Amino acid sequence: GDSQAVDQVLRYYEGYINKLCTRTLYDSNGQPRVRVDEYMKRRLEIKLIHSIVSMN
């Protein structure tokens, strides 16, 4: 439940989460852009935090 510990875990998994959330999105001209889906990233981070907190 320590906020610094949770932050360390999030930083440890940040690269993996970014890889999972990388999507090809299309701009208004139809050009593909590879971006991190921020909504999906936040959802995965929340699930990870929930898993950490509920381990007790």
PDBQT receptor file of N, H, CA, C and O in Angstrom, charges set to zero:
ATOM      1  N   GLY A   1       0.785  -1.192   0.000  1.00  0.00    +0.000 N 
ATOM      2  CA  GLY A   1       0.000   0.000   0.000  1.00  0.00    +0.000 C 
ATOM      3  C   GLY A   1       0.834   1.265   0.000  1.00  0.00    +0.000 C 
ATOM      4  O   GLY A   1       0.286   2.363  -0.105  1.00  0.00    +0.000 OA
ATOM      5  N   ASP A   2       2.171   1.134   0.117  1.00  0.00    +0.000 N 
ATOM      6  H   ASP A   2       2.616   0.243   0.202  1.00  0.00    +0.000 HD
ATOM      7  CA  ASP A   2       3.056   2.297   0.121  1.00  0.00    +0.000 C 
ATOM      8  C   ASP A   2       3.061   2.923  -1.271  1.00  0.00    +0.000 C 
ATOM      9  O   ASP A   2       3.313   2.238  -2.263  1.00  0.00    +0.000 OA
ATOM     10  N   SER A   3       2.785   4.209  -1.342  1.00  0.00    +0.000 N 
ATOM     11  H   SER A   3       2.580   4.765  -0.537  1.00  0.00    +0.000 HD
ATOM     12  CA  SER A   3       2.657   4.870  -2.649  1.00  0.00    +0.000 C 
ATOM     13  C   SER A   3       3.969   4.858  -3.425  1.00  0.00    +0.000 C 
ATOM     14  O   SER A   3       3.951   4.766  -4.653  1.00  0.00    +0.000 OA
ATOM     15  N   GLN A   4       5.102   4.948  -2.741  1.00  0.00    +0.000 N 
ATOM     16  H   GLN A   4       5.116   5.023  -1.744  1.00  0.00    +0.000 HD
ATOM     17  CA  GLN A   4       6.384   4.901  -3.441  1.00  0.00    +0.000 C 
ATOM     18  C   GLN A   4       6.646   3.529  -4.027  1.00  0.00    +0.000 C 
ATOM     19  O   GLN A   4       7.199   3.414  -5.121  1.00  0.00    +0.000 OA
ATOM     20  N   ALA A   5       6.252   2.483  -3.306  1.00  0.00    +0.000 N 
ATOM     21  H   ALA A   5       5.803   2.576  -2.418  1.00  0.00    +0.000 HD
ATOM     22  CA  ALA A   5       6.426   1.122  -3.811  1.00  0.00    +0.000 C 
ATOM     23  C   ALA A   5       5.552   0.891  -5.039  1.00  0.00    +0.000 C 
ATOM     24  O   ALA A   5       5.993   0.283  -6.015  1.00  0.00    +0.000 OA
ATOM     25  N   VAL A   6       4.326   1.369  -4.992  1.00  0.00    +0.000 N 
ATOM     26  H   VAL A   6       3.967   1.863  -4.199  1.00  0.00    +0.000 HD
ATOM     27  CA  VAL A   6       3.422   1.228  -6.135  1.00  0.00    +0.000 C 
ATOM     28  C   VAL A   6       3.986   1.985  -7.337  1.00  0.00    +0.000 C 
ATOM     29  O   VAL A   6       3.924   1.503  -8.468  1.00  0.00    +0.000 OA
ATOM     30  N   ASP A   7       4.534   3.170  -7.082  1.00  0.00    +0.000 N 
ATOM     31  H   ASP A   7       4.584   3.561  -6.163  1.00  0.00    +0.000 HD
ATOM     32  CA  ASP A   7       5.138   3.951  -8.164  1.00  0.00    +0.000 C 
ATOM     33  C   ASP A   7       6.325   3.217  -8.776  1.00  0.00    +0.000 C 
ATOM     34  O   ASP A   7       6.506   3.246  -9.993  1.00  0.00    +0.000 OA
ATOM     35  N   GLN A   8       7.132   2.561  -7.950  1.00  0.00    +0.000 N 
ATOM     36  H   GLN A   8       6.984   2.538  -6.962  1.00  0.00    +0.000 HD
ATOM     37  CA  GLN A   8       8.263   1.796  -8.462  1.00  0.00    +0.000 C 
ATOM     38  C   GLN A   8       7.797   0.641  -9.342  1.00  0.00    +0.000 C 
ATOM     39  O   GLN A   8       8.389   0.374 -10.388  1.00  0.00    +0.000 OA
ATOM     40  N   VAL A   9       6.743  -0.039  -8.923  1.00  0.00    +0.000 N 
ATOM     41  H   VAL A   9       6.262   0.177  -8.073  1.00  0.00    +0.000 HD
ATOM     42  CA  VAL A   9       6.212  -1.154  -9.715  1.00  0.00    +0.000 C 
ATOM     43  C   VAL A   9       5.679  -0.642 -11.045  1.00  0.00    +0.000 C 
ATOM     44  O   VAL A   9       5.903  -1.262 -12.085  1.00  0.00    +0.000 OA
ATOM     45  N   LEU A  10       4.976   0.485 -11.020  1.00  0.00    +0.000 N 
ATOM     46  H   LEU A  10       4.794   0.989 -10.176  1.00  0.00    +0.000 HD
ATOM     47  CA  LEU A  10       4.456   1.061 -12.261  1.00  0.00    +0.000 C 
ATOM     48  C   LEU A  10       5.588   1.442 -13.206  1.00  0.00    +0.000 C 
ATOM     49  O   LEU A  10       5.491   1.216 -14.412  1.00  0.00    +0.000 OA
ATOM     50  N   ARG A  11       6.659   2.017 -12.671  1.00  0.00    +0.000 N 
ATOM     51  H   ARG A  11       6.739   2.200 -11.691  1.00  0.00    +0.000 HD
ATOM     52  CA  ARG A  11       7.806   2.378 -13.511  1.00  0.00    +0.000 C 
ATOM     53  C   ARG A  11       8.491   1.138 -14.064  1.00  0.00    +0.000 C 
ATOM     54  O   ARG A  11       8.956   1.145 -15.204  1.00  0.00    +0.000 OA
ATOM     55  N   TYR A  12       8.559   0.072 -13.269  1.00  0.00    +0.000 N 
ATOM     56  H   TYR A  12       8.181   0.066 -12.343  1.00  0.00    +0.000 HD
ATOM     57  CA  TYR A  12       9.177  -1.171 -13.714  1.00  0.00    +0.000 C 
ATOM     58  C   TYR A  12       8.432  -1.754 -14.916  1.00  0.00    +0.000 C 
ATOM     59  O   TYR A  12       9.052  -2.210 -15.877  1.00  0.00    +0.000 OA
ATOM     60  N   TYR A  13       7.110  -1.737 -14.853  1.00  0.00    +0.000 N 
ATOM     61  H   TYR A  13       6.607  -1.367 -14.073  1.00  0.00    +0.000 HD
ATOM     62  CA  TYR A  13       6.284  -2.323 -15.909  1.00  0.00    +0.000 C 
ATOM     63  C   TYR A  13       5.899  -1.341 -17.012  1.00  0.00    +0.000 C 
ATOM     64  O   TYR A  13       5.173  -1.716 -17.933  1.00  0.00    +0.000 OA
ATOM     65  N   GLU A  14       6.360  -0.103 -16.944  1.00  0.00    +0.000 N 
ATOM     66  H   GLU A  14       6.949   0.202 -16.195  1.00  0.00    +0.000 HD
ATOM     67  CA  GLU A  14       5.942   0.921 -17.895  1.00  0.00    +0.000 C 
ATOM     68  C   GLU A  14       6.244   0.524 -19.349  1.00  0.00    +0.000 C 
ATOM     69  O   GLU A  14       5.393   0.689 -20.223  1.00  0.00    +0.000 OA
ATOM     70  N   GLY A  15       7.429   0.013 -19.606  1.00  0.00    +0.000 N 
ATOM     71  H   GLY A  15       8.121  -0.121 -18.896  1.00  0.00    +0.000 HD
ATOM     72  CA  GLY A  15       7.787  -0.378 -20.971  1.00  0.00    +0.000 C 
ATOM     73  C   GLY A  15       6.895  -1.490 -21.501  1.00  0.00    +0.000 C 
ATOM     74  O   GLY A  15       6.466  -1.460 -22.655  1.00  0.00    +0.000 OA
ATOM     75  N   TYR A  16       6.622  -2.470 -20.651  1.00  0.00    +0.000 N 
ATOM     76  H   TYR A  16       6.970  -2.495 -19.714  1.00  0.00    +0.000 HD
ATOM     77  CA  TYR A  16       5.760  -3.582 -21.043  1.00  0.00    +0.000 C 
ATOM     78  C   TYR A  16       4.334  -3.101 -21.302  1.00  0.00    +0.000 C 
ATOM     79  O   TYR A  16       3.704  -3.496 -22.283  1.00  0.00    +0.000 OA
ATOM     80  N   ILE A  17       3.841  -2.259 -20.427  1.00  0.00    +0.000 N 
ATOM     81  H   ILE A  17       4.353  -1.938 -19.630  1.00  0.00    +0.000 HD
ATOM     82  CA  ILE A  17       2.492  -1.715 -20.600  1.00  0.00    +0.000 C 
ATOM     83  C   ILE A  17       2.418  -0.887 -21.880  1.00  0.00    +0.000 C 
ATOM     84  O   ILE A  17       1.448  -0.988 -22.632  1.00  0.00    +0.000 OA
ATOM     85  N   ASN A  18       3.448  -0.062 -22.132  1.00  0.00    +0.000 N 
ATOM     86  H   ASN A  18       4.236   0.021 -21.522  1.00  0.00    +0.000 HD
ATOM     87  CA  ASN A  18       3.466   0.732 -23.369  1.00  0.00    +0.000 C 
ATOM     88  C   ASN A  18       3.444  -0.171 -24.589  1.00  0.00    +0.000 C 
ATOM     89  O   ASN A  18       2.753   0.119 -25.565  1.00  0.00    +0.000 OA
ATOM     90  N   LYS A  19       4.194  -1.262 -24.541  1.00  0.00    +0.000 N 
ATOM     91  H   LYS A  19       4.755  -1.498 -23.748  1.00  0.00    +0.000 HD
ATOM     92  CA  LYS A  19       4.224  -2.205 -25.669  1.00  0.00    +0.000 C 
ATOM     93  C   LYS A  19       2.841  -2.811 -25.903  1.00  0.00    +0.000 C 
ATOM     94  O   LYS A  19       2.397  -2.944 -27.044  1.00  0.00    +0.000 OA
ATOM     95  N   LEU A  20       2.170  -3.176 -24.817  1.00  0.00    +0.000 N 
ATOM     96  H   LEU A  20       2.531  -3.068 -23.891  1.00  0.00    +0.000 HD
ATOM     97  CA  LEU A  20       0.826  -3.748 -24.947  1.00  0.00    +0.000 C 
ATOM     98  C   LEU A  20      -0.177  -2.744 -25.496  1.00  0.00    +0.000 C 
ATOM     99  O   LEU A  20      -1.137  -3.125 -26.166  1.00  0.00    +0.000 OA
ATOM    100  N   CYS A  21       0.042  -1.462 -25.214  1.00  0.00    +0.000 N 
ATOM    101  H   CYS A  21       0.822  -1.152 -24.670  1.00  0.00    +0.000 HD
ATOM    102  CA  CYS A  21      -0.932  -0.427 -25.573  1.00  0.00    +0.000 C 
ATOM    103  C   CYS A  21      -0.583   0.302 -26.863  1.00  0.00    +0.000 C 
ATOM    104  O   CYS A  21      -1.271   1.255 -27.230  1.00  0.00    +0.000 OA
ATOM    105  N   THR A  22       0.453  -0.114 -27.552  1.00  0.00    +0.000 N 
ATOM    106  H   THR A  22       1.012  -0.888 -27.254  1.00  0.00    +0.000 HD
ATOM    107  CA  THR A  22       0.835   0.546 -28.798  1.00  0.00    +0.000 C 
ATOM    108  C   THR A  22      -0.145   0.145 -29.900  1.00  0.00    +0.000 C 
ATOM    109  O   THR A  22      -0.375  -1.038 -30.150  1.00  0.00    +0.000 OA
ATOM    110  N   ARG A  23      -0.702   1.137 -30.535  1.00  0.00    +0.000 N 
ATOM    111  H   ARG A  23      -0.515   2.098 -30.332  1.00  0.00    +0.000 HD
ATOM    112  CA  ARG A  23      -1.705   0.926 -31.574  1.00  0.00    +0.000 C 
ATOM    113  C   ARG A  23      -1.374   1.778 -32.792  1.00  0.00    +0.000 C 
ATOM    114  O   ARG A  23      -0.725   2.818 -32.685  1.00  0.00    +0.000 OA
ATOM    115  N   THR A  24      -1.824   1.326 -33.926  1.00  0.00    +0.000 N 
ATOM    116  H   THR A  24      -2.352   0.482 -34.013  1.00  0.00    +0.000 HD
ATOM    117  CA  THR A  24      -1.742   2.142 -35.131  1.00  0.00    +0.000 C 
ATOM    118  C   THR A  24      -3.046   2.910 -35.239  1.00  0.00    +0.000 C 
ATOM    119  O   THR A  24      -4.111   2.340 -35.477  1.00  0.00    +0.000 OA
ATOM    120  N   LEU A  25      -2.937   4.201 -35.062  1.00  0.00    +0.000 N 
ATOM    121  H   LEU A  25      -2.072   4.665 -34.869  1.00  0.00    +0.000 HD
ATOM    122  CA  LEU A  25      -4.093   5.083 -35.145  1.00  0.00    +0.000 C 
ATOM    123  C   LEU A  25      -3.993   5.878 -36.434  1.00  0.00    +0.000 C 
ATOM    124  O   LEU A  25      -2.895   6.078 -36.953  1.00  0.00    +0.000 OA
ATOM    125  N   TYR A  26      -5.100   6.324 -36.948  1.00  0.00    +0.000 N 
ATOM    126  H   TYR A  26      -5.993   6.162 -36.527  1.00  0.00    +0.000 HD
ATOM    127  CA  TYR A  26      -5.127   7.047 -38.215  1.00  0.00    +0.000 C 
ATOM    128  C   TYR A  26      -5.558   8.489 -37.986  1.00  0.00    +0.000 C 
ATOM    129  O   TYR A  26      -6.537   8.750 -37.287  1.00  0.00    +0.000 OA
ATOM    130  N   ASP A  27      -4.822   9.417 -38.576  1.00  0.00    +0.000 N 
ATOM    131  H   ASP A  27      -4.027   9.205 -39.144  1.00  0.00    +0.000 HD
ATOM    132  CA  ASP A  27      -5.162  10.827 -38.429  1.00  0.00    +0.000 C 
ATOM    133  C   ASP A  27      -6.292  11.192 -39.384  1.00  0.00    +0.000 C 
ATOM    134  O   ASP A  27      -6.822  10.328 -40.082  1.00  0.00    +0.000 OA
ATOM    135  N   SER A  28      -6.658  12.460 -39.416  1.00  0.00    +0.000 N 
ATOM    136  H   SER A  28      -6.227  13.162 -38.849  1.00  0.00    +0.000 HD
ATOM    137  CA  SER A  28      -7.792  12.904 -40.230  1.00  0.00    +0.000 C 
ATOM    138  C   SER A  28      -7.546  12.720 -41.723  1.00  0.00    +0.000 C 
ATOM    139  O   SER A  28      -8.500  12.672 -42.500  1.00  0.00    +0.000 OA
ATOM    140  N   ASN A  29      -6.291  12.618 -42.138  1.00  0.00    +0.000 N 
ATOM    141  H   ASN A  29      -5.517  12.657 -41.507  1.00  0.00    +0.000 HD
ATOM    142  CA  ASN A  29      -5.967  12.394 -43.548  1.00  0.00    +0.000 C 
ATOM    143  C   ASN A  29      -5.839  10.917 -43.882  1.00  0.00    +0.000 C 
ATOM    144  O   ASN A  29      -5.541  10.564 -45.023  1.00  0.00    +0.000 OA
ATOM    145  N   GLY A  30      -6.059  10.058 -42.909  1.00  0.00    +0.000 N 
ATOM    146  H   GLY A  30      -6.301  10.344 -41.982  1.00  0.00    +0.000 HD
ATOM    147  CA  GLY A  30      -5.972   8.626 -43.139  1.00  0.00    +0.000 C 
ATOM    148  C   GLY A  30      -4.556   8.080 -43.043  1.00  0.00    +0.000 C 
ATOM    149  O   GLY A  30      -4.316   6.922 -43.386  1.00  0.00    +0.000 OA
ATOM    150  N   GLN A  31      -3.621   8.891 -42.584  1.00  0.00    +0.000 N 
ATOM    151  H   GLN A  31      -3.816   9.832 -42.305  1.00  0.00    +0.000 HD
ATOM    152  CA  GLN A  31      -2.231   8.450 -42.442  1.00  0.00    +0.000 C 
ATOM    153  C   GLN A  31      -2.071   7.676 -41.130  1.00  0.00    +0.000 C 
ATOM    154  O   GLN A  31      -2.527   8.124 -40.078  1.00  0.00    +0.000 OA
ATOM    155  N   PRO A  32      -1.425   6.517 -41.201  1.00  0.00    +0.000 N 
ATOM    156  CA  PRO A  32      -1.243   5.727 -39.974  1.00  0.00    +0.000 C 
ATOM    157  C   PRO A  32      -0.180   6.354 -39.070  1.00  0.00    +0.000 C 
ATOM    158  O   PRO A  32       0.848   6.838 -39.543  1.00  0.00    +0.000 OA
ATOM    159  N   ARG A  33      -0.441   6.335 -37.785  1.00  0.00    +0.000 N 
ATOM    160  H   ARG A  33      -1.276   5.942 -37.401  1.00  0.00    +0.000 HD
ATOM    161  CA  ARG A  33       0.484   6.829 -36.769  1.00  0.00    +0.000 C 
ATOM    162  C   ARG A  33       0.555   5.782 -35.658  1.00  0.00    +0.000 C 
ATOM    163  O   ARG A  33      -0.476   5.333 -35.158  1.00  0.00    +0.000 OA
ATOM    164  N   VAL A  34       1.751   5.403 -35.282  1.00  0.00    +0.000 N 
ATOM    165  H   VAL A  34       2.589   5.768 -35.689  1.00  0.00    +0.000 HD
ATOM    166  CA  VAL A  34       1.920   4.455 -34.181  1.00  0.00    +0.000 C 
ATOM    167  C   VAL A  34       1.997   5.260 -32.893  1.00  0.00    +0.000 C 
ATOM    168  O   VAL A  34       2.888   6.091 -32.718  1.00  0.00    +0.000 OA
ATOM    169  N   ARG A  35       1.059   5.005 -32.003  1.00  0.00    +0.000 N 
ATOM    170  H   ARG A  35       0.335   4.330 -32.146  1.00  0.00    +0.000 HD
ATOM    171  CA  ARG A  35       0.954   5.759 -30.761  1.00  0.00    +0.000 C 
ATOM    172  C   ARG A  35       0.585   4.815 -29.618  1.00  0.00    +0.000 C 
ATOM    173  O   ARG A  35       0.080   3.713 -29.832  1.00  0.00    +0.000 OA
ATOM    174  N   VAL A  36       0.852   5.278 -28.409  1.00  0.00    +0.000 N 
ATOM    175  H   VAL A  36       1.262   6.173 -28.235  1.00  0.00    +0.000 HD
ATOM    176  CA  VAL A  36       0.406   4.563 -27.221  1.00  0.00    +0.000 C 
ATOM    177  C   VAL A  36      -1.024   4.997 -26.940  1.00  0.00    +0.000 C 
ATOM    178  O   VAL A  36      -1.313   6.189 -26.839  1.00  0.00    +0.000 OA
ATOM    179  N   ASP A  37      -1.908   4.028 -26.816  1.00  0.00    +0.000 N 
ATOM    180  H   ASP A  37      -1.673   3.059 -26.898  1.00  0.00    +0.000 HD
ATOM    181  CA  ASP A  37      -3.305   4.296 -26.474  1.00  0.00    +0.000 C 
ATOM    182  C   ASP A  37      -3.359   4.635 -24.985  1.00  0.00    +0.000 C 
ATOM    183  O   ASP A  37      -3.323   3.741 -24.140  1.00  0.00    +0.000 OA
ATOM    184  N   GLU A  38      -3.443   5.912 -24.672  1.00  0.00    +0.000 N 
ATOM    185  H   GLU A  38      -3.472   6.638 -25.359  1.00  0.00    +0.000 HD
ATOM    186  CA  GLU A  38      -3.372   6.388 -23.286  1.00  0.00    +0.000 C 
ATOM    187  C   GLU A  38      -4.529   5.862 -22.432  1.00  0.00    +0.000 C 
ATOM    188  O   GLU A  38      -4.353   5.581 -21.246  1.00  0.00    +0.000 OA
ATOM    189  N   TYR A  39      -5.698   5.734 -23.033  1.00  0.00    +0.000 N 
ATOM    190  H   TYR A  39      -5.841   5.962 -23.996  1.00  0.00    +0.000 HD
ATOM    191  CA  TYR A  39      -6.848   5.218 -22.287  1.00  0.00    +0.000 C 
ATOM    192  C   TYR A  39      -6.583   3.781 -21.847  1.00  0.00    +0.000 C 
ATOM    193  O   TYR A  39      -6.808   3.435 -20.687  1.00  0.00    +0.000 OA
ATOM    194  N   MET A  40      -6.112   2.958 -22.754  1.00  0.00    +0.000 N 
ATOM    195  H   MET A  40      -5.930   3.239 -23.696  1.00  0.00    +0.000 HD
ATOM    196  CA  MET A  40      -5.830   1.569 -22.428  1.00  0.00    +0.000 C 
ATOM    197  C   MET A  40      -4.679   1.476 -21.418  1.00  0.00    +0.000 C 
ATOM    198  O   MET A  40      -4.698   0.627 -20.528  1.00  0.00    +0.000 OA
ATOM    199  N   LYS A  41      -3.688   2.347 -21.562  1.00  0.00    +0.000 N 
ATOM    200  H   LYS A  41      -3.673   3.037 -22.285  1.00  0.00    +0.000 HD
ATOM    201  CA  LYS A  41      -2.559   2.355 -20.636  1.00  0.00    +0.000 C 
ATOM    202  C   LYS A  41      -3.032   2.647 -19.221  1.00  0.00    +0.000 C 
ATOM    203  O   LYS A  41      -2.627   1.966 -18.279  1.00  0.00    +0.000 OA
ATOM    204  N   ARG A  42      -3.880   3.645 -19.064  1.00  0.00    +0.000 N 
ATOM    205  H   ARG A  42      -4.209   4.198 -19.830  1.00  0.00    +0.000 HD
ATOM    206  CA  ARG A  42      -4.396   3.984 -17.732  1.00  0.00    +0.000 C 
ATOM    207  C   ARG A  42      -5.208   2.838 -17.142  1.00  0.00    +0.000 C 
ATOM    208  O   ARG A  42      -5.123   2.560 -15.946  1.00  0.00    +0.000 OA
ATOM    209  N   ARG A  43      -5.992   2.179 -17.982  1.00  0.00    +0.000 N 
ATOM    210  H   ARG A  43      -6.060   2.405 -18.954  1.00  0.00    +0.000 HD
ATOM    211  CA  ARG A  43      -6.788   1.049 -17.491  1.00  0.00    +0.000 C 
ATOM    212  C   ARG A  43      -5.893  -0.077 -16.994  1.00  0.00    +0.000 C 
ATOM    213  O   ARG A  43      -6.168  -0.673 -15.952  1.00  0.00    +0.000 OA
ATOM    214  N   LEU A  44      -4.817  -0.378 -17.732  1.00  0.00    +0.000 N 
ATOM    215  H   LEU A  44      -4.593   0.106 -18.578  1.00  0.00    +0.000 HD
ATOM    216  CA  LEU A  44      -3.897  -1.428 -17.301  1.00  0.00    +0.000 C 
ATOM    217  C   LEU A  44      -3.170  -1.035 -16.019  1.00  0.00    +0.000 C 
ATOM    218  O   LEU A  44      -2.952  -1.871 -15.142  1.00  0.00    +0.000 OA
ATOM    219  N   GLU A  45      -2.794   0.245 -15.910  1.00  0.00    +0.000 N 
ATOM    220  H   GLU A  45      -2.971   0.925 -16.622  1.00  0.00    +0.000 HD
ATOM    221  CA  GLU A  45      -2.141   0.706 -14.683  1.00  0.00    +0.000 C 
ATOM    222  C   GLU A  45      -3.080   0.584 -13.490  1.00  0.00    +0.000 C 
ATOM    223  O   GLU A  45      -2.657   0.178 -12.408  1.00  0.00    +0.000 OA
ATOM    224  N   ILE A  46      -4.336   0.930 -13.677  1.00  0.00    +0.000 N 
ATOM    225  H   ILE A  46      -4.679   1.260 -14.556  1.00  0.00    +0.000 HD
ATOM    226  CA  ILE A  46      -5.321   0.828 -12.601  1.00  0.00    +0.000 C 
ATOM    227  C   ILE A  46      -5.506  -0.628 -12.190  1.00  0.00    +0.000 C 
ATOM    228  O   ILE A  46      -5.606  -0.930 -11.001  1.00  0.00    +0.000 OA
ATOM    229  N   LYS A  47      -5.553  -1.531 -13.168  1.00  0.00    +0.000 N 
ATOM    230  H   LYS A  47      -5.473  -1.285 -14.134  1.00  0.00    +0.000 HD
ATOM    231  CA  LYS A  47      -5.692  -2.951 -12.840  1.00  0.00    +0.000 C 
ATOM    232  C   LYS A  47      -4.473  -3.460 -12.090  1.00  0.00    +0.000 C 
ATOM    233  O   LYS A  47      -4.606  -4.259 -11.163  1.00  0.00    +0.000 OA
ATOM    234  N   LEU A  48      -3.289  -3.010 -12.476  1.00  0.00    +0.000 N 
ATOM    235  H   LEU A  48      -3.180  -2.361 -13.229  1.00  0.00    +0.000 HD
ATOM    236  CA  LEU A  48      -2.071  -3.408 -11.783  1.00  0.00    +0.000 C 
ATOM    237  C   LEU A  48      -2.079  -2.893 -10.346  1.00  0.00    +0.000 C 
ATOM    238  O   LEU A  48      -1.747  -3.631  -9.419  1.00  0.00    +0.000 OA
ATOM    239  N   ILE A  49      -2.457  -1.634 -10.161  1.00  0.00    +0.000 N 
ATOM    240  H   ILE A  49      -2.727  -1.034 -10.914  1.00  0.00    +0.000 HD
ATOM    241  CA  ILE A  49      -2.532  -1.060  -8.811  1.00  0.00    +0.000 C 
ATOM    242  C   ILE A  49      -3.556  -1.823  -7.973  1.00  0.00    +0.000 C 
ATOM    243  O   ILE A  49      -3.311  -2.123  -6.805  1.00  0.00    +0.000 OA
ATOM    244  N   HIS A  50      -4.678  -2.127  -8.562  1.00  0.00    +0.000 N 
ATOM    245  H   HIS A  50      -4.877  -1.883  -9.511  1.00  0.00    +0.000 HD
ATOM    246  CA  HIS A  50      -5.716  -2.870  -7.848  1.00  0.00    +0.000 C 
ATOM    247  C   HIS A  50      -5.190  -4.243  -7.418  1.00  0.00    +0.000 C 
ATOM    248  O   HIS A  50      -5.453  -4.688  -6.301  1.00  0.00    +0.000 OA
ATOM    249  N   SER A  51      -4.452  -4.906  -8.297  1.00  0.00    +0.000 N 
ATOM    250  H   SER A  51      -4.238  -4.544  -9.204  1.00  0.00    +0.000 HD
ATOM    251  CA  SER A  51      -3.880  -6.212  -7.966  1.00  0.00    +0.000 C 
ATOM    252  C   SER A  51      -2.881  -6.109  -6.824  1.00  0.00    +0.000 C 
ATOM    253  O   SER A  51      -2.843  -6.970  -5.946  1.00  0.00    +0.000 OA
ATOM    254  N   ILE A  52      -2.079  -5.064  -6.837  1.00  0.00    +0.000 N 
ATOM    255  H   ILE A  52      -2.110  -4.364  -7.551  1.00  0.00    +0.000 HD
ATOM    256  CA  ILE A  52      -1.086  -4.875  -5.776  1.00  0.00    +0.000 C 
ATOM    257  C   ILE A  52      -1.768  -4.631  -4.441  1.00  0.00    +0.000 C 
ATOM    258  O   ILE A  52      -1.398  -5.222  -3.427  1.00  0.00    +0.000 OA
ATOM    259  N   VAL A  53      -2.751  -3.770  -4.446  1.00  0.00    +0.000 N 
ATOM    260  H   VAL A  53      -3.052  -3.290  -5.270  1.00  0.00    +0.000 HD
ATOM    261  CA  VAL A  53      -3.431  -3.389  -3.196  1.00  0.00    +0.000 C 
ATOM    262  C   VAL A  53      -4.239  -4.550  -2.632  1.00  0.00    +0.000 C 
ATOM    263  O   VAL A  53      -4.321  -4.710  -1.414  1.00  0.00    +0.000 OA
ATOM    264  N   SER A  54      -4.828  -5.350  -3.491  1.00  0.00    +0.000 N 
ATOM    265  H   SER A  54      -4.761  -5.220  -4.480  1.00  0.00    +0.000 HD
ATOM    266  CA  SER A  54      -5.699  -6.443  -3.014  1.00  0.00    +0.000 C 
ATOM    267  C   SER A  54      -4.920  -7.707  -2.652  1.00  0.00    +0.000 C 
ATOM    268  O   SER A  54      -5.534  -8.711  -2.291  1.00  0.00    +0.000 OA
ATOM    269  N   MET A  55      -3.593  -7.689  -2.735  1.00  0.00    +0.000 N 
ATOM    270  H   MET A  55      -3.094  -6.873  -3.028  1.00  0.00    +0.000 HD
ATOM    271  CA  MET A  55      -2.797  -8.874  -2.394  1.00  0.00    +0.000 C 
ATOM    272  C   MET A  55      -2.835  -9.169  -0.898  1.00  0.00    +0.000 C 
ATOM    273  O   MET A  55      -2.617 -10.312  -0.497  1.00  0.00    +0.000 OA
ATOM    274  N   ASN A  56      -3.101  -8.188  -0.084  1.00  0.00    +0.000 N 
ATOM    275  H   ASN A  56      -3.277  -7.260  -0.410  1.00  0.00    +0.000 HD
ATOM    276  CA  ASN A  56      -3.083  -8.391   1.380  1.00  0.00    +0.000 C 
ATOM    277  C   ASN A  56      -4.207  -9.215   1.837  1.00  0.00    +0.000 C 
ATOM    278  O   ASN A  56      -4.335  -9.476   3.034  1.00  0.00    +0.000 OA
TER     279      ASN A  56
